[in-house]
Amino acid sequence: MVEHQKCTGKDHVDKELKRIIALGGEGLMIRQLGSKYERKRSDTLLKIKTFYDAKAKLIGFVKTKSNPDLISSYLVEMANGIQFKIGSG
């Protein structure tokens, strides 16, 4: 069970975010007052965290030069069409 608190402002959010991260958490979820849970992405719920992440689709791979049986990196594509390599290690 997660304790709910009414947010008192930006300083409160910053302090609580630091506390949760120190405990090993990823961040905070802030819900619009009076909103109800939805089983989908919601305009009334905001995730606050201290890092950015994104999803990318795997579209290929690059083999190592020394051993063609090994993969040196993966080729991925973001939703906006940007492609880049991610190391396999």
PDB file of N, CA, C and O in Angstrom:
ATOM      1  N   MET A   1       0.837  -1.166   0.000  1.00  0.00           N
ATOM      2  CA  MET A   1       0.000   0.000   0.000  1.00  0.00           C
ATOM      3  C   MET A   1       0.892   1.243   0.000  1.00  0.00           C
ATOM      4  O   MET A   1       1.835   1.330   0.786  1.00  0.00           O
ATOM      5  N   VAL A   2       0.604   2.182  -0.858  1.00  0.00           N
ATOM      6  CA  VAL A   2       1.392   3.405  -0.967  1.00  0.00           C
ATOM      7  C   VAL A   2       0.644   4.539  -0.284  1.00  0.00           C
ATOM      8  O   VAL A   2      -0.539   4.765  -0.540  1.00  0.00           O
ATOM      9  N   GLU A   3       1.347   5.246   0.584  1.00  0.00           N
ATOM     10  CA  GLU A   3       0.744   6.383   1.273  1.00  0.00           C
ATOM     11  C   GLU A   3       0.546   7.533   0.291  1.00  0.00           C
ATOM     12  O   GLU A   3       1.434   7.839  -0.506  1.00  0.00           O
ATOM     13  N   HIS A   4      -0.615   8.165   0.353  1.00  0.00           N
ATOM     14  CA  HIS A   4      -0.906   9.321  -0.481  1.00  0.00           C
ATOM     15  C   HIS A   4      -0.730  10.594   0.336  1.00  0.00           C
ATOM     16  O   HIS A   4      -1.054  10.632   1.523  1.00  0.00           O
ATOM     17  N   GLN A   5      -0.213  11.637  -0.314  1.00  0.00           N
ATOM     18  CA  GLN A   5      -0.043  12.930   0.325  1.00  0.00           C
ATOM     19  C   GLN A   5      -0.569  14.007  -0.603  1.00  0.00           C
ATOM     20  O   GLN A   5      -0.471  13.879  -1.823  1.00  0.00           O
ATOM     21  N   LYS A   6      -1.124  15.061  -0.042  1.00  0.00           N
ATOM     22  CA  LYS A   6      -1.523  16.200  -0.845  1.00  0.00           C
ATOM     23  C   LYS A   6      -0.291  17.077  -1.058  1.00  0.00           C
ATOM     24  O   LYS A   6       0.378  17.464  -0.100  1.00  0.00           O
ATOM     25  N   CYS A   7       0.001  17.384  -2.309  1.00  0.00           N
ATOM     26  CA  CYS A   7       1.173  18.179  -2.661  1.00  0.00           C
ATOM     27  C   CYS A   7       0.956  19.629  -2.233  1.00  0.00           C
ATOM     28  O   CYS A   7      -0.095  20.216  -2.490  1.00  0.00           O
ATOM     29  N   THR A   8       1.962  20.190  -1.579  1.00  0.00           N
ATOM     30  CA  THR A   8       1.870  21.574  -1.127  1.00  0.00           C
ATOM     31  C   THR A   8       2.665  22.539  -1.997  1.00  0.00           C
ATOM     32  O   THR A   8       2.687  23.741  -1.732  1.00  0.00           O
ATOM     33  N   GLY A   9       3.326  22.014  -3.048  1.00  0.00           N
ATOM     34  CA  GLY A   9       4.075  22.897  -3.943  1.00  0.00           C
ATOM     35  C   GLY A   9       5.349  22.256  -4.445  1.00  0.00           C
ATOM     36  O   GLY A   9       5.657  21.109  -4.121  1.00  0.00           O
ATOM     37  N   LYS A  10       6.091  23.016  -5.246  1.00  0.00           N
ATOM     38  CA  LYS A  10       7.312  22.515  -5.877  1.00  0.00           C
ATOM     39  C   LYS A  10       8.355  22.065  -4.850  1.00  0.00           C
ATOM     40  O   LYS A  10       8.991  21.028  -5.035  1.00  0.00           O
ATOM     41  N   ASP A  11       8.532  22.820  -3.791  1.00  0.00           N
ATOM     42  CA  ASP A  11       9.509  22.435  -2.765  1.00  0.00           C
ATOM     43  C   ASP A  11       9.150  21.085  -2.144  1.00  0.00           C
ATOM     44  O   ASP A  11      10.031  20.275  -1.857  1.00  0.00           O
ATOM     45  N   HIS A  12       7.866  20.849  -1.941  1.00  0.00           N
ATOM     46  CA  HIS A  12       7.400  19.570  -1.396  1.00  0.00           C
ATOM     47  C   HIS A  12       7.721  18.431  -2.365  1.00  0.00           C
ATOM     48  O   HIS A  12       8.194  17.373  -1.950  1.00  0.00           O
ATOM     49  N   VAL A  13       7.462  18.651  -3.660  1.00  0.00           N
ATOM     50  CA  VAL A  13       7.751  17.629  -4.679  1.00  0.00           C
ATOM     51  C   VAL A  13       9.249  17.335  -4.719  1.00  0.00           C
ATOM     52  O   VAL A  13       9.654  16.172  -4.735  1.00  0.00           O
ATOM     53  N   ASP A  14      10.075  18.388  -4.737  1.00  0.00           N
ATOM     54  CA  ASP A  14      11.531  18.205  -4.795  1.00  0.00           C
ATOM     55  C   ASP A  14      12.039  17.413  -3.595  1.00  0.00           C
ATOM     56  O   ASP A  14      12.865  16.513  -3.748  1.00  0.00           O
ATOM     57  N   LYS A  15      11.551  17.743  -2.409  1.00  0.00           N
ATOM     58  CA  LYS A  15      11.983  17.060  -1.185  1.00  0.00           C
ATOM     59  C   LYS A  15      11.551  15.593  -1.200  1.00  0.00           C
ATOM     60  O   LYS A  15      12.335  14.709  -0.853  1.00  0.00           O
ATOM     61  N   GLU A  16      10.313  15.338  -1.600  1.00  0.00           N
ATOM     62  CA  GLU A  16       9.800  13.970  -1.630  1.00  0.00           C
ATOM     63  C   GLU A  16      10.499  13.141  -2.708  1.00  0.00           C
ATOM     64  O   GLU A  16      10.777  11.961  -2.498  1.00  0.00           O
ATOM     65  N   LEU A  17      10.781  13.749  -3.855  1.00  0.00           N
ATOM     66  CA  LEU A  17      11.495  13.049  -4.932  1.00  0.00           C
ATOM     67  C   LEU A  17      12.882  12.625  -4.458  1.00  0.00           C
ATOM     68  O   LEU A  17      13.295  11.491  -4.700  1.00  0.00           O
ATOM     69  N   LYS A  18      13.601  13.511  -3.794  1.00  0.00           N
ATOM     70  CA  LYS A  18      14.926  13.165  -3.263  1.00  0.00           C
ATOM     71  C   LYS A  18      14.836  12.030  -2.254  1.00  0.00           C
ATOM     72  O   LYS A  18      15.687  11.142  -2.237  1.00  0.00           O
ATOM     73  N   ARG A  19      13.804  12.057  -1.409  1.00  0.00           N
ATOM     74  CA  ARG A  19      13.630  11.014  -0.395  1.00  0.00           C
ATOM     75  C   ARG A  19      13.379   9.654  -1.048  1.00  0.00           C
ATOM     76  O   ARG A  19      13.973   8.651  -0.651  1.00  0.00           O
ATOM     77  N   ILE A  20      12.503   9.624  -2.045  1.00  0.00           N
ATOM     78  CA  ILE A  20      12.167   8.366  -2.724  1.00  0.00           C
ATOM     79  C   ILE A  20      13.382   7.809  -3.472  1.00  0.00           C
ATOM     80  O   ILE A  20      13.623   6.602  -3.440  1.00  0.00           O
ATOM     81  N   ILE A  21      14.136   8.658  -4.132  1.00  0.00           N
ATOM     82  CA  ILE A  21      15.327   8.206  -4.863  1.00  0.00           C
ATOM     83  C   ILE A  21      16.364   7.658  -3.891  1.00  0.00           C
ATOM     84  O   ILE A  21      17.020   6.659  -4.184  1.00  0.00           O
ATOM     85  N   ALA A  22      16.518   8.308  -2.731  1.00  0.00           N
ATOM     86  CA  ALA A  22      17.464   7.814  -1.719  1.00  0.00           C
ATOM     87  C   ALA A  22      17.072   6.435  -1.206  1.00  0.00           C
ATOM     88  O   ALA A  22      17.927   5.663  -0.773  1.00  0.00           O
ATOM     89  N   LEU A  23      15.786   6.128  -1.255  1.00  0.00           N
ATOM     90  CA  LEU A  23      15.299   4.812  -0.826  1.00  0.00           C
ATOM     91  C   LEU A  23      15.377   3.775  -1.953  1.00  0.00           C
ATOM     92  O   LEU A  23      14.998   2.620  -1.757  1.00  0.00           O
ATOM     93  N   GLY A  24      15.867   4.182  -3.132  1.00  0.00           N
ATOM     94  CA  GLY A  24      16.002   3.265  -4.258  1.00  0.00           C
ATOM     95  C   GLY A  24      14.855   3.318  -5.241  1.00  0.00           C
ATOM     96  O   GLY A  24      14.798   2.509  -6.167  1.00  0.00           O
ATOM     97  N   GLY A  25      13.930   4.264  -5.056  1.00  0.00           N
ATOM     98  CA  GLY A  25      12.804   4.399  -5.978  1.00  0.00           C
ATOM     99  C   GLY A  25      13.183   5.124  -7.257  1.00  0.00           C
ATOM    100  O   GLY A  25      14.236   5.756  -7.341  1.00  0.00           O
ATOM    101  N   GLU A  26      12.319   5.027  -8.244  1.00  0.00           N
ATOM    102  CA  GLU A  26      12.558   5.656  -9.551  1.00  0.00           C
ATOM    103  C   GLU A  26      12.054   7.092  -9.589  1.00  0.00           C
ATOM    104  O   GLU A  26      12.646   7.937 -10.260  1.00  0.00           O
ATOM    105  N   GLY A  27      10.968   7.377  -8.878  1.00  0.00           N
ATOM    106  CA  GLY A  27      10.410   8.718  -8.908  1.00  0.00           C
ATOM    107  C   GLY A  27       9.044   8.762  -8.262  1.00  0.00           C
ATOM    108  O   GLY A  27       8.681   7.887  -7.476  1.00  0.00           O
ATOM    109  N   LEU A  28       8.293   9.792  -8.603  1.00  0.00           N
ATOM    110  CA  LEU A  28       6.975  10.019  -8.026  1.00  0.00           C
ATOM    111  C   LEU A  28       5.895   9.947  -9.098  1.00  0.00           C
ATOM    112  O   LEU A  28       6.147  10.217 -10.272  1.00  0.00           O
ATOM    113  N   MET A  29       4.710   9.584  -8.681  1.00  0.00           N
ATOM    114  CA  MET A  29       3.525   9.657  -9.527  1.00  0.00           C
ATOM    115  C   MET A  29       2.600  10.665  -8.878  1.00  0.00           C
ATOM    116  O   MET A  29       2.215  10.503  -7.720  1.00  0.00           O
ATOM    117  N   ILE A  30       2.237  11.712  -9.621  1.00  0.00           N
ATOM    118  CA  ILE A  30       1.368  12.759  -9.093  1.00  0.00           C
ATOM    119  C   ILE A  30       0.060  12.730  -9.860  1.00  0.00           C
ATOM    120  O   ILE A  30       0.038  12.788 -11.089  1.00  0.00           O
ATOM    121  N   ARG A  31      -1.030  12.639  -9.108  1.00  0.00           N
ATOM    122  CA  ARG A  31      -2.362  12.534  -9.699  1.00  0.00           C
ATOM    123  C   ARG A  31      -3.136  13.823  -9.452  1.00  0.00           C
ATOM    124  O   ARG A  31      -3.050  14.415  -8.377  1.00  0.00           O
ATOM    125  N   GLN A  32      -3.886  14.246 -10.452  1.00  0.00           N
ATOM    126  CA  GLN A  32      -4.754  15.416 -10.316  1.00  0.00           C
ATOM    127  C   GLN A  32      -5.782  15.153  -9.221  1.00  0.00           C
ATOM    128  O   GLN A  32      -6.396  14.087  -9.181  1.00  0.00           O
ATOM    129  N   LEU A  33      -5.965  16.113  -8.345  1.00  0.00           N
ATOM    130  CA  LEU A  33      -6.893  15.969  -7.233  1.00  0.00           C
ATOM    131  C   LEU A  33      -8.285  15.593  -7.731  1.00  0.00           C
ATOM    132  O   LEU A  33      -8.830  16.252  -8.617  1.00  0.00           O
ATOM    133  N   GLY A  34      -8.857  14.541  -7.165  1.00  0.00           N
ATOM    134  CA  GLY A  34     -10.204  14.102  -7.518  1.00  0.00           C
ATOM    135  C   GLY A  34     -10.286  13.179  -8.719  1.00  0.00           C
ATOM    136  O   GLY A  34     -11.365  12.681  -9.039  1.00  0.00           O
ATOM    137  N   SER A  35      -9.154  12.937  -9.400  1.00  0.00           N
ATOM    138  CA  SER A  35      -9.188  12.065 -10.583  1.00  0.00           C
ATOM    139  C   SER A  35      -9.243  10.605 -10.150  1.00  0.00           C
ATOM    140  O   SER A  35      -8.875  10.262  -9.026  1.00  0.00           O
ATOM    141  N   LYS A  36      -9.699   9.769 -11.039  1.00  0.00           N
ATOM    142  CA  LYS A  36      -9.833   8.341 -10.760  1.00  0.00           C
ATOM    143  C   LYS A  36      -8.817   7.547 -11.571  1.00  0.00           C
ATOM    144  O   LYS A  36      -8.331   8.006 -12.604  1.00  0.00           O
ATOM    145  N   TYR A  37      -8.505   6.350 -11.086  1.00  0.00           N
ATOM    146  CA  TYR A  37      -7.580   5.453 -11.773  1.00  0.00           C
ATOM    147  C   TYR A  37      -8.152   5.049 -13.129  1.00  0.00           C
ATOM    148  O   TYR A  37      -9.343   4.768 -13.258  1.00  0.00           O
ATOM    149  N   GLU A  38      -7.277   5.026 -14.141  1.00  0.00           N
ATOM    150  CA  GLU A  38      -7.651   4.553 -15.474  1.00  0.00           C
ATOM    151  C   GLU A  38      -6.670   3.465 -15.879  1.00  0.00           C
ATOM    152  O   GLU A  38      -5.489   3.540 -15.541  1.00  0.00           O
ATOM    153  N   ARG A  39      -7.142   2.454 -16.598  1.00  0.00           N
ATOM    154  CA  ARG A  39      -6.278   1.347 -17.038  1.00  0.00           C
ATOM    155  C   ARG A  39      -5.652   1.670 -18.388  1.00  0.00           C
ATOM    156  O   ARG A  39      -5.661   0.835 -19.292  1.00  0.00           O
ATOM    157  N   LYS A  40      -5.113   2.870 -18.528  1.00  0.00           N
ATOM    158  CA  LYS A  40      -4.462   3.335 -19.756  1.00  0.00           C
ATOM    159  C   LYS A  40      -3.654   4.574 -19.400  1.00  0.00           C
ATOM    160  O   LYS A  40      -3.674   5.021 -18.253  1.00  0.00           O
ATOM    161  N   ARG A  41      -2.946   5.129 -20.371  1.00  0.00           N
ATOM    162  CA  ARG A  41      -2.255   6.394 -20.136  1.00  0.00           C
ATOM    163  C   ARG A  41      -3.291   7.451 -19.796  1.00  0.00           C
ATOM    164  O   ARG A  41      -4.367   7.493 -20.391  1.00  0.00           O
ATOM    165  N   SER A  42      -2.963   8.293 -18.848  1.00  0.00           N
ATOM    166  CA  SER A  42      -3.945   9.230 -18.328  1.00  0.00           C
ATOM    167  C   SER A  42      -3.415  10.657 -18.346  1.00  0.00           C
ATOM    168  O   SER A  42      -2.241  10.889 -18.060  1.00  0.00           O
ATOM    169  N   ASP A  43      -4.268  11.603 -18.678  1.00  0.00           N
ATOM    170  CA  ASP A  43      -3.900  13.018 -18.627  1.00  0.00           C
ATOM    171  C   ASP A  43      -3.937  13.552 -17.203  1.00  0.00           C
ATOM    172  O   ASP A  43      -3.548  14.696 -16.964  1.00  0.00           O
ATOM    173  N   THR A  44      -4.400  12.738 -16.250  1.00  0.00           N
ATOM    174  CA  THR A  44      -4.516  13.189 -14.868  1.00  0.00           C
ATOM    175  C   THR A  44      -3.408  12.624 -13.982  1.00  0.00           C
ATOM    176  O   THR A  44      -3.442  12.794 -12.764  1.00  0.00           O
ATOM    177  N   LEU A  45      -2.431  11.955 -14.585  1.00  0.00           N
ATOM    178  CA  LEU A  45      -1.345  11.327 -13.837  1.00  0.00           C
ATOM    179  C   LEU A  45      -0.020  11.752 -14.464  1.00  0.00           C
ATOM    180  O   LEU A  45       0.146  11.696 -15.682  1.00  0.00           O
ATOM    181  N   LEU A  46       0.919  12.176 -13.623  1.00  0.00           N
ATOM    182  CA  LEU A  46       2.222  12.632 -14.108  1.00  0.00           C
ATOM    183  C   LEU A  46       3.321  11.885 -13.370  1.00  0.00           C
ATOM    184  O   LEU A  46       3.310  11.792 -12.143  1.00  0.00           O
ATOM    185  N   LYS A  47       4.282  11.347 -14.143  1.00  0.00           N
ATOM    186  CA  LYS A  47       5.451  10.680 -13.551  1.00  0.00           C
ATOM    187  C   LYS A  47       6.572  11.715 -13.459  1.00  0.00           C
ATOM    188  O   LYS A  47       6.886  12.389 -14.441  1.00  0.00           O
ATOM    189  N   ILE A  48       7.166  11.835 -12.283  1.00  0.00           N
ATOM    190  CA  ILE A  48       8.292  12.749 -12.082  1.00  0.00           C
ATOM    191  C   ILE A  48       9.504  11.914 -11.714  1.00  0.00           C
ATOM    192  O   ILE A  48       9.468  11.149 -10.750  1.00  0.00           O
ATOM    193  N   LYS A  49      10.584  12.061 -12.484  1.00  0.00           N
ATOM    194  CA  LYS A  49      11.809  11.319 -12.211  1.00  0.00           C
ATOM    195  C   LYS A  49      12.996  12.187 -12.592  1.00  0.00           C
ATOM    196  O   LYS A  49      12.826  13.253 -13.184  1.00  0.00           O
ATOM    197  N   THR A  50      14.186  11.738 -12.256  1.00  0.00           N
ATOM    198  CA  THR A  50      15.379  12.564 -12.467  1.00  0.00           C
ATOM    199  C   THR A  50      16.199  12.128 -13.675  1.00  0.00           C
ATOM    200  O   THR A  50      17.315  12.610 -13.865  1.00  0.00           O
ATOM    201  N   PHE A  51      15.672  11.235 -14.485  1.00  0.00           N
ATOM    202  CA  PHE A  51      16.379  10.801 -15.686  1.00  0.00           C
ATOM    203  C   PHE A  51      15.383  10.652 -16.817  1.00  0.00           C
ATOM    204  O   PHE A  51      14.175  10.585 -16.591  1.00  0.00           O
ATOM    205  N   TYR A  52      15.893  10.603 -18.028  1.00  0.00           N
ATOM    206  CA  TYR A  52      15.054  10.452 -19.203  1.00  0.00           C
ATOM    207  C   TYR A  52      15.240   9.055 -19.783  1.00  0.00           C
ATOM    208  O   TYR A  52      16.337   8.498 -19.735  1.00  0.00           O
ATOM    209  N   ASP A  53      14.180   8.499 -20.322  1.00  0.00           N
ATOM    210  CA  ASP A  53      14.287   7.247 -21.040  1.00  0.00           C
ATOM    211  C   ASP A  53      13.313   7.290 -22.213  1.00  0.00           C
ATOM    212  O   ASP A  53      12.430   8.145 -22.277  1.00  0.00           O
ATOM    213  N   ALA A  54      13.490   6.380 -23.108  1.00  0.00           N
ATOM    214  CA  ALA A  54      12.626   6.326 -24.286  1.00  0.00           C
ATOM    215  C   ALA A  54      12.652   4.912 -24.837  1.00  0.00           C
ATOM    216  O   ALA A  54      13.538   4.121 -24.514  1.00  0.00           O
ATOM    217  N   LYS A  55      11.690   4.610 -25.656  1.00  0.00           N
ATOM    218  CA  LYS A  55      11.635   3.307 -26.299  1.00  0.00           C
ATOM    219  C   LYS A  55      12.141   3.431 -27.729  1.00  0.00           C
ATOM    220  O   LYS A  55      11.956   4.458 -28.383  1.00  0.00           O
ATOM    221  N   ALA A  56      12.778   2.375 -28.197  1.00  0.00           N
ATOM    222  CA  ALA A  56      13.257   2.311 -29.569  1.00  0.00           C
ATOM    223  C   ALA A  56      13.024   0.901 -30.094  1.00  0.00           C
ATOM    224  O   ALA A  56      13.041  -0.069 -29.336  1.00  0.00           O
ATOM    225  N   LYS A  57      12.808   0.803 -31.388  1.00  0.00           N
ATOM    226  CA  LYS A  57      12.557  -0.495 -32.020  1.00  0.00           C
ATOM    227  C   LYS A  57      13.872  -1.045 -32.574  1.00  0.00           C
ATOM    228  O   LYS A  57      14.620  -0.330 -33.242  1.00  0.00           O
ATOM    229  N   LEU A  58      14.143  -2.304 -32.294  1.00  0.00           N
ATOM    230  CA  LEU A  58      15.326  -2.971 -32.831  1.00  0.00           C
ATOM    231  C   LEU A  58      15.108  -3.223 -34.320  1.00  0.00           C
ATOM    232  O   LEU A  58      14.142  -3.878 -34.710  1.00  0.00           O
ATOM    233  N   ILE A  59      16.013  -2.698 -35.151  1.00  0.00           N
ATOM    234  CA  ILE A  59      15.858  -2.864 -36.603  1.00  0.00           C
ATOM    235  C   ILE A  59      17.039  -3.589 -37.252  1.00  0.00           C
ATOM    236  O   ILE A  59      16.998  -3.890 -38.444  1.00  0.00           O
ATOM    237  N   GLY A  60      18.086  -3.868 -36.479  1.00  0.00           N
ATOM    238  CA  GLY A  60      19.229  -4.569 -37.062  1.00  0.00           C
ATOM    239  C   GLY A  60      20.349  -4.709 -36.053  1.00  0.00           C
ATOM    240  O   GLY A  60      20.191  -4.373 -34.879  1.00  0.00           O
ATOM    241  N   PHE A  61      21.479  -5.206 -36.518  1.00  0.00           N
ATOM    242  CA  PHE A  61      22.638  -5.354 -35.658  1.00  0.00           C
ATOM    243  C   PHE A  61      23.898  -5.263 -36.494  1.00  0.00           C
ATOM    244  O   PHE A  61      23.867  -5.413 -37.715  1.00  0.00           O
ATOM    245  N   VAL A  62      25.017  -5.012 -35.808  1.00  0.00           N
ATOM    246  CA  VAL A  62      26.327  -4.919 -36.460  1.00  0.00           C
ATOM    247  C   VAL A  62      27.205  -6.006 -35.865  1.00  0.00           C
ATOM    248  O   VAL A  62      27.352  -6.099 -34.647  1.00  0.00           O
ATOM    249  N   LYS A  63      27.789  -6.830 -36.732  1.00  0.00           N
ATOM    250  CA  LYS A  63      28.668  -7.910 -36.266  1.00  0.00           C
ATOM    251  C   LYS A  63      30.070  -7.359 -36.000  1.00  0.00           C
ATOM    252  O   LYS A  63      30.461  -6.339 -36.566  1.00  0.00           O
ATOM    253  N   THR A  64      30.811  -8.033 -35.146  1.00  0.00           N
ATOM    254  CA  THR A  64      32.186  -7.621 -34.869  1.00  0.00           C
ATOM    255  C   THR A  64      33.055  -7.896 -36.086  1.00  0.00           C
ATOM    256  O   THR A  64      32.757  -8.783 -36.886  1.00  0.00           O
ATOM    257  N   LYS A  65      34.119  -7.138 -36.219  1.00  0.00           N
ATOM    258  CA  LYS A  65      35.040  -7.331 -37.348  1.00  0.00           C
ATOM    259  C   LYS A  65      35.898  -8.579 -37.148  1.00  0.00           C
ATOM    260  O   LYS A  65      36.256  -9.257 -38.111  1.00  0.00           O
ATOM    261  N   SER A  66      36.224  -8.876 -35.885  1.00  0.00           N
ATOM    262  CA  SER A  66      37.110 -10.008 -35.612  1.00  0.00           C
ATOM    263  C   SER A  66      36.400 -11.357 -35.634  1.00  0.00           C
ATOM    264  O   SER A  66      37.025 -12.379 -35.919  1.00  0.00           O
ATOM    265  N   ASN A  67      35.084 -11.372 -35.332  1.00  0.00           N
ATOM    266  CA  ASN A  67      34.354 -12.632 -35.304  1.00  0.00           C
ATOM    267  C   ASN A  67      32.923 -12.387 -35.796  1.00  0.00           C
ATOM    268  O   ASN A  67      32.108 -11.824 -35.064  1.00  0.00           O
ATOM    269  N   PRO A  68      32.612 -12.801 -37.022  1.00  0.00           N
ATOM    270  CA  PRO A  68      31.287 -12.531 -37.587  1.00  0.00           C
ATOM    271  C   PRO A  68      30.131 -13.223 -36.861  1.00  0.00           C
ATOM    272  O   PRO A  68      28.967 -12.943 -37.149  1.00  0.00           O
ATOM    273  N   ASP A  69      30.439 -14.120 -35.924  1.00  0.00           N
ATOM    274  CA  ASP A  69      29.386 -14.765 -35.142  1.00  0.00           C
ATOM    275  C   ASP A  69      28.952 -13.922 -33.934  1.00  0.00           C
ATOM    276  O   ASP A  69      27.955 -14.231 -33.282  1.00  0.00           O
ATOM    277  N   LEU A  70      29.706 -12.861 -33.644  1.00  0.00           N
ATOM    278  CA  LEU A  70      29.400 -12.022 -32.489  1.00  0.00           C
ATOM    279  C   LEU A  70      28.804 -10.684 -32.928  1.00  0.00           C
ATOM    280  O   LEU A  70      29.106 -10.182 -34.011  1.00  0.00           O
ATOM    281  N   ILE A  71      27.960 -10.118 -32.076  1.00  0.00           N
ATOM    282  CA  ILE A  71      27.328  -8.825 -32.349  1.00  0.00           C
ATOM    283  C   ILE A  71      28.058  -7.743 -31.552  1.00  0.00           C
ATOM    284  O   ILE A  71      28.269  -7.890 -30.348  1.00  0.00           O
ATOM    285  N   SER A  72      28.444  -6.649 -32.233  1.00  0.00           N
ATOM    286  CA  SER A  72      29.113  -5.552 -31.529  1.00  0.00           C
ATOM    287  C   SER A  72      28.121  -4.487 -31.082  1.00  0.00           C
ATOM    288  O   SER A  72      28.323  -3.845 -30.051  1.00  0.00           O
ATOM    289  N   SER A  73      27.046  -4.293 -31.853  1.00  0.00           N
ATOM    290  CA  SER A  73      26.041  -3.300 -31.462  1.00  0.00           C
ATOM    291  C   SER A  73      24.709  -3.589 -32.143  1.00  0.00           C
ATOM    292  O   SER A  73      24.633  -4.323 -33.128  1.00  0.00           O
ATOM    293  N   TYR A  74      23.666  -2.988 -31.587  1.00  0.00           N
ATOM    294  CA  TYR A  74      22.313  -3.119 -32.142  1.00  0.00           C
ATOM    295  C   TYR A  74      21.920  -1.802 -32.799  1.00  0.00           C
ATOM    296  O   TYR A  74      22.244  -0.730 -32.289  1.00  0.00           O
ATOM    297  N   LEU A  75      21.234  -1.880 -33.911  1.00  0.00           N
ATOM    298  CA  LEU A  75      20.725  -0.702 -34.591  1.00  0.00           C
ATOM    299  C   LEU A  75      19.256  -0.555 -34.198  1.00  0.00           C
ATOM    300  O   LEU A  75      18.461  -1.477 -34.376  1.00  0.00           O
ATOM    301  N   VAL A  76      18.906   0.617 -33.662  1.00  0.00           N
ATOM    302  CA  VAL A  76      17.535   0.855 -33.201  1.00  0.00           C
ATOM    303  C   VAL A  76      16.987   2.122 -33.843  1.00  0.00           C
ATOM    304  O   VAL A  76      17.735   2.962 -34.342  1.00  0.00           O
ATOM    305  N   GLU A  77      15.655   2.240 -33.817  1.00  0.00           N
ATOM    306  CA  GLU A  77      15.002   3.413 -34.386  1.00  0.00           C
ATOM    307  C   GLU A  77      13.965   3.945 -33.397  1.00  0.00           C
ATOM    308  O   GLU A  77      13.152   3.194 -32.859  1.00  0.00           O
ATOM    309  N   MET A  78      14.013   5.251 -33.173  1.00  0.00           N
ATOM    310  CA  MET A  78      13.044   5.919 -32.307  1.00  0.00           C
ATOM    311  C   MET A  78      11.748   6.146 -33.090  1.00  0.00           C
ATOM    312  O   MET A  78      11.730   6.016 -34.314  1.00  0.00           O
ATOM    313  N   ALA A  79      10.672   6.484 -32.388  1.00  0.00           N
ATOM    314  CA  ALA A  79       9.385   6.744 -33.020  1.00  0.00           C
ATOM    315  C   ALA A  79       9.466   7.916 -34.002  1.00  0.00           C
ATOM    316  O   ALA A  79       8.693   7.981 -34.958  1.00  0.00           O
ATOM    317  N   ASN A  80      10.409   8.848 -33.765  1.00  0.00           N
ATOM    318  CA  ASN A  80      10.556  10.003 -34.654  1.00  0.00           C
ATOM    319  C   ASN A  80      11.447   9.717 -35.862  1.00  0.00           C
ATOM    320  O   ASN A  80      11.734  10.625 -36.643  1.00  0.00           O
ATOM    321  N   GLY A  81      11.892   8.456 -36.027  1.00  0.00           N
ATOM    322  CA  GLY A  81      12.683   8.068 -37.185  1.00  0.00           C
ATOM    323  C   GLY A  81      14.191   8.123 -36.978  1.00  0.00           C
ATOM    324  O   GLY A  81      14.932   7.639 -37.834  1.00  0.00           O
ATOM    325  N   ILE A  82      14.671   8.687 -35.886  1.00  0.00           N
ATOM    326  CA  ILE A  82      16.108   8.753 -35.616  1.00  0.00           C
ATOM    327  C   ILE A  82      16.622   7.340 -35.346  1.00  0.00           C
ATOM    328  O   ILE A  82      16.051   6.590 -34.553  1.00  0.00           O
ATOM    329  N   GLN A  83      17.718   7.002 -36.029  1.00  0.00           N
ATOM    330  CA  GLN A  83      18.340   5.693 -35.859  1.00  0.00           C
ATOM    331  C   GLN A  83      19.713   5.866 -35.211  1.00  0.00           C
ATOM    332  O   GLN A  83      20.414   6.845 -35.470  1.00  0.00           O
ATOM    333  N   PHE A  84      20.091   4.892 -34.355  1.00  0.00           N
ATOM    334  CA  PHE A  84      21.404   4.928 -33.735  1.00  0.00           C
ATOM    335  C   PHE A  84      21.777   3.538 -33.247  1.00  0.00           C
ATOM    336  O   PHE A  84      20.937   2.640 -33.186  1.00  0.00           O
ATOM    337  N   LYS A  85      23.058   3.373 -32.900  1.00  0.00           N
ATOM    338  CA  LYS A  85      23.549   2.070 -32.435  1.00  0.00           C
ATOM    339  C   LYS A  85      23.682   2.082 -30.920  1.00  0.00           C
ATOM    340  O   LYS A  85      24.005   3.102 -30.312  1.00  0.00           O
ATOM    341  N   ILE A  86      23.422   0.919 -30.328  1.00  0.00           N
ATOM    342  CA  ILE A  86      23.600   0.717 -28.884  1.00  0.00           C
ATOM    343  C   ILE A  86      24.550  -0.462 -28.732  1.00  0.00           C
ATOM    344  O   ILE A  86      24.340  -1.525 -29.315  1.00  0.00           O
ATOM    345  N   GLY A  87      25.602  -0.256 -27.937  1.00  0.00           N
ATOM    346  CA  GLY A  87      26.574  -1.323 -27.704  1.00  0.00           C
ATOM    347  C   GLY A  87      25.929  -2.557 -27.098  1.00  0.00           C
ATOM    348  O   GLY A  87      25.009  -2.447 -26.287  1.00  0.00           O
ATOM    349  N   SER A  88      26.406  -3.723 -27.488  1.00  0.00           N
ATOM    350  CA  SER A  88      25.811  -4.979 -27.012  1.00  0.00           C
ATOM    351  C   SER A  88      26.327  -5.391 -25.649  1.00  0.00           C
ATOM    352  O   SER A  88      25.772  -6.300 -25.031  1.00  0.00           O
ATOM    353  N   GLY A  89      27.376  -4.744 -25.165  1.00  0.00           N
ATOM    354  CA  GLY A  89      27.981  -5.144 -23.893  1.00  0.00           C
ATOM    355  C   GLY A  89      27.199  -4.680 -22.723  1.00  0.00           C
ATOM    356  O   GLY A  89      27.582  -4.939 -21.582  1.00  0.00           O
TER     357      GLY A  89
END
